[in-house]
């Protein structure tokens, strides 16, 4: 007998869901019958991304704590219990080495990638822990577990810190029934590639992991029974194996 838990009618919030991996994950959960909300800084971008679908939208700058709190309150009131949370907001900058990075750009990358993740986890965890249930996907990067020079100083530093946030969330909240999975994608074909000093050509992008690949993996983990959890998972293109 198939005992795979159904995700139908689960409530899912994807922060950073307007494009790339976040949007792919949002659509993956929607296809499973979940009620999905995507959040991001630009409402028009969110609405355009999910036009023609049942996915809902809500503006939120994850680096702004009051906006994160407002989003969480709105979700609980208008959607219901937050069953699955995905943090996928992330940025990078073209000038990313010590030789050329501007300190303001470093601060901004840290603010979105790290402080944003902290804000979201800090806001969502108390309710999940009190309820004794919740599943969180902290979408990091391969740069969050190994030095990737191409990623640059701000991005790599922010992602290493984001990894720590997910790990500590597990250490504290797993005994209360809240599971956190750190997701480490390698090179993925998303709009973030356009911010590289030299954006990769189409033939290179075609070899990369896709947002749909990551979504398949995340949805599969979400279907596991509650007595199991996956603390971390790596997905890379075949040309960049990690052994």
Helices and strands as residue ranges (DSSP letters): E 11-15, H 20-31, E 35-40, H 43-49, E 56-59, H 65-78, E 84-87, H 103-110, I 111-115, H 116-131, E 134-139, G 142-144, G 149-151, H 153-173, G 174-176, E 178-185, G 191-195, H 202-205, H 211-222, E 232-235, G 238-240
